[in-house]
Amino acid sequence: MALAYFKLAIIAAGIDYRRRMSEQAEGKDTAAESVPDVVAPLIARGLAEIAKKSG
């Protein structure tokens, strides 16, 4: 299950990266504030799953 959380975090970060590149190409310069809100909890859940299995 931990791997699934990590994969989702990477997918979310990739989607945001492409969105930011698209906005930059269109002349919009917006900061990606929502990605840490999505990625950080997924990574934390993945780490919690690993800790549960090892301890």
N, C-alpha and C positions, 0 to 999 in steps of 0.2 A: 504494500500500500504506500510506503514511503516513496518508492520510485514514481508512482502515479502523481503524487503531490509535486515532486520535483519536475516531472514532465509538464504538468499543467503550468507551473511557474515559468518555465522556459517558453512555453507556447504563448502565454500572456505577455511576457516581455518582448517576444518577437513581433506579436501583433501590434503592440504599442510602438515599437521601433519603426515598423512600416508606416503606421499612422503618422508619426512625427515627421518622417521623411517626406511623406505625401503633402503634409501641411506646409513644410518648409519649401517644397517645390512650388506650391501655390502662393507663396509669399506670406503665409501666416506663420508667425513665430510664437507658438504656444508651448508652455512648459508641460512636461508629462508628470502631472501630480498624482494621477490615479494609479499608476503602475506600482509604486511602492505599497499602496494600500491593498493591492491584489496579490503581488508577488510575495511580500514579506510573510503574510499569514500562511500561504501555501508552503513556503520553505519551513516555517516554524512547525507546521503540522507534520511535514516529512521528517524533520528532526525528532519530533515527539514520538513518531512511530518507530524510528530507529532506537530511541532510548527505551521504549517499551519492550522491544524485542531483546535488547542486550541486558536489560536489568530487571 
